[in-house]
Amino acid sequence: MSILPIDTGRYGTKEMLEIFREQKKIDYQLEIEAAAVLSQNEIGLIPASVARDIARAAKSGKITAKRIKQLEAKSDHDTAALVEALAEKCQKASRPWIHYGLTSNDLVDTSNSMQMRDAIKIIQPKVSKLSLLLSKNAVKYKNVPAVGRTHGQHASIISFGLKFANWAAEMSTHLERLDEIKKRVLICKTMGVVGTGSLMGKNAIKVQDRVAKKLGLYPARVTTQIIPRERYAEYIFQLSLLGATLEKIAIEIRNLQRTEIAEVSEHFKKGQMGSSAVPTKRNPIKSERISSLSKLLRSQINISFENIPLWHERDLSNSANERFILPMTSILLDEMIETMTRIIENLQVNTKRVQENLHITRGQIFAEFVLEALIKKGVPRFEAYRDVQRVAFDAHKKGIDYLDAIKNDKLISTNLSDREIESIFVPEKHLGASLGIIDNVFSHVKANAKKFS
């Protein structure tokens, strides 16, 4: 029998996989049943002895997935089977009060919220760690001038550390986004069949508030039989957005590891094989894995949006696919964060190659600054632009250094002395505000990370 790759242990950390194990899902739902009866007793809806008995049985750890499956084989209803299994462990007098005022989706949706709650608890410290790693690399390489590329072409000079600073800042923003969605996504619902709390009457709101507090969730303001699926769509979108940032980093690493560029490379451990056929290859396989998983992660967004419009107070057209998309999204993102953290921790940066690439165009990367110097001398912008471009294209065609071509051009040299021209061709002078930006990012990331570590 074939199984999904996510079930093989190839992808997903132990702690994240545990949240979505079958028995763990049952344990969450039993915790809801316990919280419900205890809350109902607190406001006088059911006797204290009954609440204690049901809560004891629910928390006993003796209600297993195996037993529930046996009961489900008869009832063809997983929640009904769970309630029946719970009843088997309770005193006879308590059984009528089990699941009182609740419906299946009170358990399903609230347990989904508990899974998302615990998934975010795992994800946030890891994102915090990654943001710090990236910001430290930003500081480490902030004084290294590098090629800034647009459209795949050399554009101007940047600090190599600025690449890491961009990524670090975005990871820090993802931390804030994850925190902000909690109040909208981690919803507790115990309002019964169509969201009215019909059996518990006006007390239903009090019960739900108490259950939510016990479970570390937020009480729903209003629901149908189910929590609005906009909430799930936001969770999946947010995790996919974070995954897209990870892929952005991965693609840049993959590009910078190209043989022709070779500015960075993933760690290549002893005994590792890059290719079964070509012994010399060192492939960026971890970054490629992130790109691959990101495609799968993003594909879950569309399904989550399709689940938003349902018939009346609910139908089942969302139910089956949510058993896949919620675990898949959480597990895949966790895997991607772990992988990217290992990449950054062991990333090899070839600063010599970074410097060499800066001069591949034989000085033409300084064209922006030659243009600036001419404008400051009073040369009209478009006139200066055409001269700078003309000399650059001619120098490229003839294969000569741009510095020499500028010096030898009569139109330009009448406005700039040799000394002024030479002073332009110093890469360290053209980092702009990079150093300040990097320092600001580092301070922000460090402060933000403390909140979520």
Helices and strands as residue ranges (DSSP letters): G 5-7, H 14-19, H 22-42, H 48-58, H 65-75, H 78-88, G 95-97, H 104-140, E 145-150, E 153-159, H 160-185, E 187-188, H 203-215, E 218-219, H 230-256, E 264-265, H 285-306, H 319-345, E 348-349, H 351-358, G 364-366, H 367-376, H 381-398, H 402-408, H 410-413, H 418-424, G 427-430, H 434-452
